[in-house]
């Protein structure tokens, strides 16, 4: 059962990242501000979410090697901070 849930979460993140990357739709991330370069921002956010999906599968496969839910939670928080950093860099024009 855990394998199915992990695989579903991983595939969901990869598909969501691919959708954001291809459709260049970031309004639900950047609702308060208008993105300066929507194409670049959507590529960066899409890549970040695809990478989260890949990390989800890797963490599940390495759970016997000391990677547990706490480590995965730290990775998710790190991804959220990176997402906020990407939004800030977009507003600064970098």
N, C-alpha and C positions, 0 to 999 in steps of 0.2 A: 504493500500500500504506500509506503514511504517513497518508493521508487517512482510510482505513478504521480504522486503529488510533486515531487522534485522535478521530474521531467516536464510536467504540465507548467510549473512555474517558470522553468528555464525557457521552454518554447514560447510562453506568453511574453516574457521579457524580450526575447529575440525578435518576435513578430512585432511587438510594440515599437521597439527601436527601429526596425526596418520601415514600419509605417511612418514614423516621424521623419526618418531620413528621406524617404521617397516623396512624401506628400508635402514636406517643408511646412508643416503646420505646428506652430509652437504657441498658439494663443492661450492654451490652457496652462502653460508654464509661465508665460510672460504676460499675464492678464493686466497687471498694473501699469506696465510700460510697453511702449511699442519697440520691438526689436529693430536695431539699426540695420543689421544684415541678417535677414530671416533665413537665407539659404545656408550661410555658414553656421548660424546658431542651430538650425535643425540638424545639420550633419553632425555637429559636435554632440548635441544631446542624444541623437539617435545612436551614435557610436557608444556613448556612455551607457545607455540602456542595454544595447546589445552585449556589451562587455559585462554588465551585471548579470545577464542571463547565462553567459558562459561561466562566470564565477559561481553562479548558483549550482550548476552541474559539477564544477570542479570541487566545490566545498562538500557536496554530497558524496562524491566519489572518495574524497580524502577524509571522511569523518572518522575513520578508524585510525588515522595518523595524528589525532589530537585536534582536528578542526571540528569545533562543535557549534552550537547555536549562538553562543556569545561572540565567537569570531565572525560568524556570518552577519550578526547584527552590527558589529563594528564596521564591516565592509559596506553594509547598506548605509549607515550613517556617513561614512566617507564618501559614498557616491552622491548622497544628498548634498553634502558640502561642496563637492565638485560641481554639481548642477547649479548651485547658487553662485559659485565662482564663475561659471560660464556665463550666467546671466549678467553678472557684474562686469565681466570683461566685454561683453557685447555692448553694454551701455557706455563703457569707457572708450569704445571704438578700437579695441585691440584685436 
